[in-house]
Amino acid sequence: MQMSDTDVYHVPFQFRVSRPILKPVFRAIFRMLASVKIVGKENIPYGKPYVVAINHISIFDPPFAGAFWPEQLEIIGAADVFDKPSQGWLLKAYGVIPVHRGDYDRVLLTKIVRILKSGFPLLIAPEGGRSHVPAMRRAKPGVAYIIEQTGVPVLPVGLVGTTKDFWQRAKRGEKPPLEMQIGKLITLPEITTKGTARHTARQKNADLVMFHLAGLLPEEYRGVYAESAILPA
């Protein structure tokens, strides 16, 4: 079904101006502070809509992924971070979309669907928030709901090195390693069930995303998915 003009998402003008400035600045900062390694760029489906699913340890994850991503990503971030002076300013300047963790937000979900159906890639953390430790927690079913509504593929991306000691080590001039492992596109199974069975199927699809994501990460990062990680072929 073709979208009407009112349904099509357009990146606001101020973000089309600010992002090309912010991205190289953050790339330079990360390269100054850390030893950066990016693997798997050939797996990115350039010019098409997809969901980038990352593991989320700390506040460094979204800016690290966004700064080194070859395309402009729409990014979802926790609303409470917007209240912090410096972090909040950066999120607003880039145009990060605030989400209230744990709340059902129909307006937000509608916007996410519009973004993807309009052809833009979107970055989310399926765990629903920072884990503060390397080991992953179980994903929320939200990522599966988004895929169910849009039919776009998922690109699992493993981030390594953004632990709580990263900033302390970087300040000491150690240049700790930061790594982004970009996996291959996955297509989630279609959900045709109703009611409780539909919710169960969504959780299974969300877990499937994390199985692939866990396979891109070291064992100590896999957490609850340690026994079910799907290693890259």
HUGIBEL-V909530 format. One record per residue. PSI is psi in degrees with one decimal (999 if undefined). OMEGA is omega in radians with two decimals (none if undefined). Layout:
<<PSI & OMEGA> <PSI & OMEGA>>
This chain:
<<130.3 & -3.13> <138.4 & -3.14> <144.4 & 3.05> <164.8 & -3.12> <-32.6 & -3.12> <-21.1 & -3.13> <-20.3 & -3.08> <133.4 & 3.11> <133.2 & 3.05> <131.5 & 3.08> <124.0 & 3.14> <146.7 & -3.05> <-42.9 & -3.07> <-28.6 & 3.12> <-29.5 & 3.04> <-23.1 & 3.06> <-44.2 & -3.02> <-36.3 & -3.04> <-43.8 & 3.10> <-16.7 & 3.06> <-46.9 & -3.07> <-39.3 & -3.05> <-51.6 & 3.13> <-30.3 & 3.09> <-46.1 & -3.13> <-35.2 & 3.07> <-43.5 & -3.14> <-40.8 & 3.14> <-46.8 & -3.14> <-39.7 & 3.14> <-29.0 & 3.10> <-36.4 & -3.06> <-26.8 & -2.95> <168.5 & 2.99> <107.2 & -2.96> <134.3 & 3.09> <126.2 & 3.12> <125.9 & -3.12> <134.0 & 3.00> <19.5 & -3.14> <-25.0 & -3.14> <-13.1 & -3.14> <-5.4 & -3.11> <126.6 & 3.12> <79.9 & -3.01> <137.2 & 3.06> <8.0 & -3.13> <159.1 & 3.09> <140.4 & 3.09> <164.1 & 3.09> <124.3 & 3.02> <117.7 & -3.11> <117.4 & -3.09> <155.6 & 2.87> <149.9 & -2.97> <101.4 & -3.12> <-44.3 & -2.98> <-179.0 & -3.14> <-13.0 & -3.11> <-16.8 & -3.01> <-58.3 & -3.11> <-45.1 & 3.13> <-33.5 & 3.10> <-50.5 & -3.14> <-46.4 & -3.10> <-38.3 & -3.09> <-37.5 & -3.06> <0.4 & 3.13> <132.4 & -3.06> <-22.9 & 3.10> <165.5 & 3.05> <123.7 & -3.14> <138.9 & 2.85> <137.4 & -3.01> <136.8 & 3.05> <133.5 & -3.14> <157.0 & -3.11> <132.5 & -3.07> <-31.4 & -3.08> <-23.1 & 3.12> <-24.7 & -3.14> <-21.0 & -3.12> <-11.1 & -3.14> <129.2 & -2.95> <-63.4 & -3.05> <-46.2 & -3.14> <-43.2 & -3.14> <-39.7 & 3.13> <-42.8 & -3.12> <-41.2 & 3.12> <-43.7 & 3.14> <-37.9 & -3.13> <-37.2 & 3.12> <-30.5 & -3.07> <31.3 & 3.06> <140.6 & -3.09> <118.2 & -3.08> <140.5 & 3.07> <135.2 & 3.09> <110.2 & -3.05> <132.7 & 3.08> <-9.6 & -3.13> <145.4 & 3.01> <120.0 & -3.06> <97.8 & -3.10> <-38.1 & -3.14> <-42.9 & 3.11> <-46.7 & -3.12> <-38.3 & 3.09> <-41.2 & 3.12> <-41.2 & 3.12> <-44.8 & 3.12> <-42.2 & 3.12> <-43.1 & -3.12> <-49.9 & -3.08> <-41.4 & 3.14> <-17.7 & 3.08> <-1.2 & 3.01> <12.2 & -3.10> <142.8 & 3.03> <150.9 & -3.05> <135.4 & 3.10> <129.6 & 3.08> <161.5 & 3.03> <104.4 & -3.06> <-21.5 & 3.13> <-17.7 & 3.08> <11.5 & 3.14> <172.2 & -3.13> <138.9 & 3.09> <-23.4 & -3.12> <-4.7 & 3.05> <157.5 & -3.11> <-37.7 & -3.02> <128.7 & -3.11> <147.8 & 3.00> <170.6 & 3.13> <140.9 & -3.12> <151.9 & 2.95> <156.8 & -3.11> <-2.3 & -3.07> <-38.7 & -3.14> <-37.3 & 3.13> <-36.4 & 3.10> <-43.0 & 3.14> <-44.1 & 3.14> <-38.7 & 3.12> <-38.7 & -3.10> <-21.9 & -3.02> <-27.2 & -3.13> <14.0 & -3.14> <159.0 & 3.09> <168.3 & 3.13> <138.8 & 3.08> <103.2 & 3.13> <136.6 & -3.11> <118.1 & -3.14> <128.1 & 3.12> <130.0 & -3.10> <132.3 & 3.04> <-7.6 & -3.10> <40.2 & -3.10> <171.6 & -3.02> <-19.7 & 3.13> <0.7 & -3.09> <-49.1 & -3.06> <-41.6 & 3.13> <-42.7 & -3.14> <-39.4 & 3.13> <-40.5 & 3.14> <-28.5 & 3.12> <-0.6 & 3.11> <18.2 & -3.09> <-19.1 & -3.05> <63.4 & 3.13> <151.2 & -3.11> <137.0 & 2.97> <132.2 & -3.08> <138.2 & 3.05> <116.0 & -3.14> <111.9 & -3.12> <117.6 & -3.11> <-168.9 & 3.12> <152.5 & 3.13> <140.1 & 3.03> <145.4 & 3.08> <123.5 & -3.09> <147.9 & 3.10> <144.1 & 3.11> <141.4 & 3.13> <121.6 & -3.10> <-4.4 & -3.10> <173.2 & -3.10> <165.8 & 3.00> <-137.2 & -3.10> <-35.7 & 3.14> <-32.8 & 3.11> <-42.6 & 3.12> <-41.3 & 3.12> <-41.0 & 3.14> <-37.1 & 3.10> <-41.7 & 3.12> <-39.0 & 3.11> <-40.2 & 3.12> <-39.7 & 3.09> <-41.9 & 3.09> <-36.4 & 3.13> <-40.8 & 3.07> <-44.5 & -3.08> <-29.9 & 3.05> <-45.6 & 3.14> <-39.6 & 3.13> <-42.5 & 3.13> <-34.1 & 3.14> <-15.5 & 3.12> <-6.5 & -2.99> <156.5 & 3.01> <159.1 & -3.06> <-39.0 & -3.08> <-10.2 & 3.11> <-11.2 & -2.96> <-23.6 & 3.04> <-126.8 & -3.08> <-11.3 & -3.13> <16.5 & -3.09> <-36.3 & -3.07> <-6.5 & -3.03> <12.0 & -3.12> <136.7 & 3.07> <110.5 & -3.09> <145.7 & 3.12> <143.4 & 3.14> <999 & none>>
